[in-house]
Amino acid sequence: MHQGKNDLAEPLFQRALAINEKILGPDHPGIATSLNNLALLYQDQGKYALAEPLFQRAQAIRERKQKP
């Protein structure tokens, strides 16, 4: 992403995550995608402490959905 647009993107990604959680529930695979998108933005900004728990939560959702 372009650094100049990151500040604009962050609230949009946060809002998308909140909307998706409300509509889909906290463990839906779509939430993992929203979490990953926000985490990638934070990673791009060098905000690793914010990105890591989002990546971990996204991974946990995906792992739960793979179990029979």
Residue pairs with C-beta under 8 A, 6 or more apart in sequence:
1 9
1 41
1 44
3 45
6 41
6 44
6 45
9 41
10 38
10 41
13 34
13 37
13 38
13 41
14 38
16 34
16 37
17 31
17 34
17 35
17 38
20 28
20 30
20 31
20 34
21 31
21 34
24 30
24 31
25 31
27 61
27 64
27 65
28 61
29 61
29 62
29 65
31 58
31 61
32 57
32 58
32 59
32 61
32 62
32 65
33 58
35 54
35 55
35 57
35 58
35 61
36 54
36 55
36 58
38 54
39 50
39 51
39 52
39 54
39 55
39 58
40 51
42 48
42 50
42 51
42 54
43 51
